[in-house]
């Protein structure tokens, strides 16, 4: 914080010095009409049609292939978040789940939670790590373990426009092979004089039935003529809140059984459980942007400060059923489809039981609270000197500081319910209980305290940048100018988090029993007065907006417990009490408990990176050709020097070691890893103007994307799992049965950047105000994509013998081709009579196809026997079913083959309206994700020694985001020239977002999320 203030003060002083020095160098100049940036000039517009026309002009006149969205007034982008704005642009899609970029910033189940405003921006199917983000042409990022912004964190009220570059040129900063998103803010000289705007709005949702406090945004901008020159000042503030709710329902993977129906050994597929829950979501977003601009004669300078602050909190109550799929039974009369998958039936498990709780289907309930505070600050200075008619020089300084802090705490109860009836045949499945089971679930005495999960993470990221550019303008009919420059950065990133021990039991079935090795003799049941209280009956009212049967009411922990570490520690005191009692009978288990460690080596990711770049770019124009051609050709040379600090941790078994167990020394040494690489990135952009309306473009470039910082983590954990048995008889010593050598690579310090050769061809037809038709085709050839792969990590024992530990981690292991087309159209029907002439339409369509090639062959039709290098490798990359069969032919994750946007527009007189539809096809999210990966499969591999055994398959089902389309409506009415009112409705058609899991029996529903409609009303005043 201190350094940031010092930097801001220094930049401000430098600005004032330049202003003062300018008074001695030049006379007073007339008012400037542009920012001095000859790439893009911000245009202030005042209605929806004007915004479309302005964006069209930016696209038409750009040197590169891009798409743009312009605010219809300062700070008035057409959607409530930058993420939602981006999803409407050609080739851009968003995810609908709360996946975090960095696995350390969560407990790994973000894929199972709905994101109210969307996450995971992808351009042409390439997402995290392949999309760069900028503020005003400068690199910007969140402290999310990656290299780009979390776009949902950014206040859209501060933005004047958003540009998406599809094939950047050499003068643009390297790093985005998918594309570049530039968020533009206004500068004081963008307006001719004083500008003032004030806006307020309220929002709510149909499911949450709660109206959020009013959101406010305000802008003031002015410019003056002074003795020092022209001076402009702009201040922009934004504060917004939303509150929503999402209901969820998910189904566990189906497992094959040939003994479900008595007298019939036909293979059937049955799911052992399901879960459902309600999640409340509250988000507060604050933004502050200021700009001080000055111009005198041939000197111009400006300084900007941007702060974006984001706070999010969720609260969740859920119910989940799970049992051993090998012992699950289905009542007679169950219905199966033609592929053997269960459709309807009543599930039971008479073999599953807990001491004092009887038999049945294992279940749990929980209370969960999570939240995140993110803060990004950017202070930048830019100065331009036009030294002569031919020479222009520009200098740029930037300091970015970002921080994010998150928590995610859960408290769970458990029990056994006699039965459950499922109906998996409808659009939204139902899971019901008979009256006896409902009464059973409403009784606290049938529950025990089960577990807690405590997560905390704090991440910071900083970057200092210096850049100098020069432009030489030719006096030539062909050559326009030569641009060249240098850029240097120093960047650091530090993430600290709890890890590896976040989930801990209070009392669980495997820890309670008569055997001496189990630490407990009984559960911490709510029926025991010592453990009663701190719970309540939760009713899933208005579940899925009333479109799905309301689940049974269940007992859940009080939500307030999740926010108190003292309360969590008290719950673990129940374990200590019961463990101490059990030890009094002769057991010797450790009864202690402590909070998951935070800030130690197991949760540390420290990164440093220095880059230097040089570029040269020549712009040319063949105006005398039969069809004028212009463009640019250039090259960018980039040197990158990353450094990672971390640990390799190995904790050997306690001594004395049993015979046959190797003596491998412990390891916990802090290490630094450094890498250096240089890349040459040429580019060529051509445009041919057939007429004023029709033009064609061609672009060729070589691009790079550096690995995300979380992928470069220097942290490896290794472990030995020694399994023994003790023969019967007195004084017998344990005998070693097996030793497994495993581990986990959180990152790979030797990762190389992903390289891409890019080709784009477009045809653009502009036939009127805000009227255009465009078509583009593209192809990208990607090399060294990062994938998760299982390899071996060698360690030596004290005698020098090497042992191979099987570890999984990121490697540059795949190449890919991504090709497709983008088509867009927009127009207003001005020739229609009267009020009909205000009607317009806009739309775009994207088609993407991909193919992949692995560096190392990935072969095999089975991922069993489990726990082998081959089995793990093929599961991680190609997916594996619960019976051990490999799927293969997986596409790139995050890529929808088809996506489209369509909007019906109306602009006439004081009224503007938009009915917009955004849709994307299904897309692979992961092949080995939370909820669709496990170890309870039943091996059907005829060549496996474990064929037919329970818990004999470590499977990973491909999880797909389902095709999803959403209709949104909004209007604005101009009451006076200065006062406007408006309203909007999101998800007008009440769509349900669904996930699917791929199995041999087809695409089976994995989860459904319902959030209902959202509402908003605005009032805007400006002059």
PyMOL commands that set and color helices and strands:
alter all, ss='L'
color gray80, all
select helices_A, chain A and resi 2-25+48-61+82-86+110-112+151-153+156-158+188-190+435-441+444-446+509-511+543-546+559-563+565-583+601-603+709-712+834-838+869-878
alter helices_A, ss='H'
color red, helices_A
select strands_A, chain A and resi 66-70+92-97+114-123+131-135+138-139+161-165+179-184+195-205+210-211+215-226+229-251+254-257+268-271+274-296+299-321+329-330+335-336+342-348+353-354+358-359+361-386+391-417+420-423+430-432+448-473+479-497+503-505+535-538+554-557+604-622+629-650+667-674+677-689+694-705+715-726+734-745+754-768+771-796+802-828+839-854+898-908+911-920+923-926+933-937+953-956+959-961+964-974+979-986+992-999+1002-1010+1014-1022
alter strands_A, ss='S'
color yellow, strands_A
deselect
rebuild
show_as cartoon
